[in-house]
Amino acid sequence: MTTLSKHPSAHKRRYAVAGLGAVAVAATLALYACSEAPQAEPPARPVKLLTVGTAAVAPSFELAGEVRARVESKLGFRVAGKIVSRRVEAGQRVRRGEELARIDPRDYQLAQTAADSAVTARRADLEIAQSEYRRFQDLRKQGYVSEQELERKRVALSAAESALKQAESGASLEGNRVDDTVLRADADGVVTQTLADVGEVVEPGAPVLLLAQEGAREVVVEFPEDRTPLARIAKAEVSLWAAPGVKYPAQLRELAGAADPVTRTFRARYSVKAPAGALALGQSATLTLRLPAQKAGMRLPTTALTGDNNGTRVWVYDAATSTVKRVPVQVAGLDGNDVLVAGLADGAQVVVAGVHVLTEGQKVRPMDAPVAAAAGSQP
């Protein structure tokens, strides 16, 4: 026989616990239902596409250069001395024969005076030798002297003549040295650099000024070792940094036979076919070398490439599914600021911007495609 509880409060507690359990179950079911609700699909990311195709291209590369004169002369004194004046500055235009600088001439003037005095003395000796020889000739005819004595006078005359010539040569040499104390321009041109100043003592042949002679202008560039063979086969053209849109044909005139010991580059000089006055000395220029056109691959900007340990890849757009996928490519070379690749089908649409934020199979839309209105949006 079942015994009923004598305390009615116990029944109330049982009912309260049962009610709380039902509430907990209902809350759990509600949370589960919320977690299982479908989430809204993220909007398609806009991408910039480029349709590629294989075509003949002319690979090229550029080198920075400088406009220089074809003939550049380092002018210096032919004698040693202290520079007492310099009449020109860098950038000044000079004429042939114009005085550029002068060294102290006093020592050379004294040497010239001594040489002139020696000439005078030797000329007097020659006159005496000539007089003696004529006198002995007369004496020989009269039989007063022997043939041997007359021969001695003839030898003395020859020696006097030789001594005079030697003295005259010495005087001319000293005169040239006096003239060499003045440095003059060898040709019309522009002084591009001064290498010595007033007060300096210079040795013979030491450069004092750098003169760019008037005439043809050239562009001087430095070739890396691996690009040197292209200098002789590539078509060249020159543009100035001051006028990048204007290009002038250029032709290789000189290529160094040995690399610079410091930079390890090979210097090349290109003749430029440009109007007179179009190229100014010292202007910065760009030398563009173009190789013969060839079937090299597809041209893409460098922003389209991604790389990892597995190689180089690009993102290709699938119009049917509006998604992107990674496709491996092989880099065939460079063409200016673009890269030439192989491994893509003609007409493939490649993403060329924002490639580092894409994922495999991601939904995208071309940037020029219209954006569809979101469902439930208010006008």
Secondary structure, 3 states (H helix, E strand, C coil): CCCCCCCHHHHHHHHHHHHHHHHHHHHHHHHHHHHCCCCCCCCCEEECEEECCCEEECCEEEEEEEEEECCEEEEECCCCEEEEEECCCCCCEECCCCEEEEECCHHHHHHHHHHHHHHHHHHHHHHHHHHHHHHHHHHHHHCCCCHHHHHHHHHHHHHHHHHHHHHHHHHHHHHHHHHHCEEECCCCEEEEEECCCCCCEECCCCEEEEEEECCCEEEEEEECHHHHHHHHCCEEEEEECCEEEEEEEEEEEEECCCCCCCCCCEEEEEEECCCCCCCCCCCEEEEEEECCCEEEEEEEEHHHCEEECCEEEEEEEECCCCEEEEEEEEEEEEECCEEEEECCCCCCEEECCCHHHCCCCCEEEECCCCCCCCCCCCC
